[in-house]
């Protein structure tokens, strides 16, 4: 079967290479609007996604294959406009599915140049549509919205657009966080099929509360509610999508027609001789919660699951690492491996832990080095292992914050304690070398300088005209 599939894929790609190339070269279509004026409409980005990238997804390689019973000719029949109007009218939808020249152009694109991609999506929908429908139904939304990911991502859970929109529902970063999806260096829940679907349903529900019209909601999902509101204002308050059409961004002009065409082609594919890929549904899956960091390699080795399958089941983890140490994190596995993971959990965490879990919780610092920080200067004091002499390196630093000042105060106290331990040996040396003037060191106080030089604070203040206790590192003061 694998050989047969490989031959089919090669033939499919060779047979469609010309149409794919033509598609890549043409990013827009031109069609007559409802006012009879020709409008340039930009294609949704997912329509330009190459078929081979979809066929290389794990689910496609593992569970999709040509349907040997589908013997329809690879020819796209065309029909009179009245046929398309009738078919669209028969779709069991709440959202209106009107026909016009722009909708026809998108139907022609799906049924013609993109017909093999439609075959993939018809097979792949079996992985995702039940999740989409449950999420939409939980918010009381029209179930035909399940075809939004067809035009958003071509049912590719790994899809990332040129502007960074990610996942099946193509969430932008700011919107995803607003709807509770976790996105950081380790996790991107925009690729989580379940969580992203519920977030999308929530977002669509909120958009409907704003506009009260599903065509405007669909358009706003593409370009944001602000642009739709601007188009309404530019159209003097008009709220009919087809009347504000010329005021919309080029891509959004094509978004609702593409959505209508997607609903059409996913229901009437047989009338256009499109063969869906045959789908073998993967084994039932379940989740287990993880309370510490664990790498996919550890799980795959101990539990006995294919690494690529594990990645496909958990696409939200960007570094192949489940970050359970941050908070309880879900791990999706085939249902028959859940108990295996639970029984061998300790072995999973222990397997080559030093190789896979490399982020240290604590590090030791050089015991021979300490740092003194004041407002304007950072001083590194290194104590020699041979004697008690100290070498000092100073570097000018910008003024520090209050937090740094508090740290500096603690550092000074620690520095003083260290100094007391070797003061007796240092005092003899400094007394021999002292002169009328001495340079203030970082962390010094008047009392310490007075003690080292056999004088008093009162005398130091009098000699140097100091009224308080403030002295500055690097300045020279008189000691006698």
DARA-V905477 format. One line per field, one symbol per residue. phi: phi as a letter, one per 40 degrees, with the letter a starting at -180 (. if undefined). psi: psi as a letter, one per 20 degrees, with the letter a starting at -180 (. if undefined). burial: + if it has 9 or more other C-alpha atoms within 8 Angstrom, else -. A space follows every 10 residues. Layout:
BEGIN
phi=???
psi=???
burial=???
END
This chain:
BEGIN
phi=.ccccccccc cccccbcccc cccccbcbbb accccgccbc bccddccccc cccccccdcc ccbbaccccc bcccbccbbc dcccdccccc ccbcccbcba ccdccccccc cbcbccccdc cccccccbcc cdccccccbg bdcccccdcc ccbffbcccb ccbgcbgdcf ccdcccccbg ccbacbbbcc ccdccccccc cccccccccc bgaccccccc ccbgcccccc cccccfgcbc dcccdcccdd ccdcccdccc ccccccbbcc cbfcccccbb ccddbabbcb bacacdcccd cccgbccccc cccbccccbf bcccccadbc bcbddcbccc cccbdccccc cfdccbbbcc cabcbcccbb bbbbcbabbc bbccccaccb bbbbbcbcdc cccccccccc cccccccccc cbcccccccc ccccbcbbcc ccgcbccccc ccbgbbcdcc cccbgccbbc bbdgccbcba
psi=hggggggggg hgghhjhghg ghghioirqp rpaijipppp ppqqhhijpq hhhgiiqghg hhiqrqohio kqqmpoqqrq hhggggghhi pmqgpqmrqa hggghhghgg iehjhhhhgg hhghhhhhhh gggggghhjk qpiiiijgig igjkloijpp rijjpqahjl pqgggghhkj ppoahhqnih iogghhghgg ggghghhhhg hjphghgggh hgiqhghggg hgghkljpjp gihjgiiqqg hhhigghhgg hggghihkhh ijkpoqqppo prqqrrqqpp jrppqhhggg gghlqpghgg ghhliiohkk pomhhgrpqq opqphiighg gghkghhghh olhhhhnioq hqqqroijpq pppahiqppp oppqihajqp pppqppqrpr rhghgghhgg hgghggghhh hjhghhgggh hhiqahqqpp qpiqrhhggg ghjkarhggg gghjkphcjp qppiqpqpi.
burial=----+--+-- -++--+---+ --+---+-++ +++-----++ ++++++++-- +--++--+++ +-+++++--- ---------- ---++-++-- --------+- ++++++++++ +-++++-+++ ++++++-++- +++-+++-+- ++++-+++++ ++++++++++ +---++++++ +++--++-+- +++--+++++ +++-++++++ +++++-++-- ++-+++++++ +-+++-++-- +++-+--+-- --++---+-+ ++++++++++ ++++++--+- -++++++++- ----++++-+ ++++++++++ -++-+-+-++ ++-+++++-+ ++++---+++ +++++-++-+ +--+---++- --+--++--- --------+- ++++-+++++ ++++------ ---------+ ----+-+++- ++--++---- -+----+--+ +--+--++++ -+++-+--++ +++-+++-++ +-+--+---- --+---+++-
END
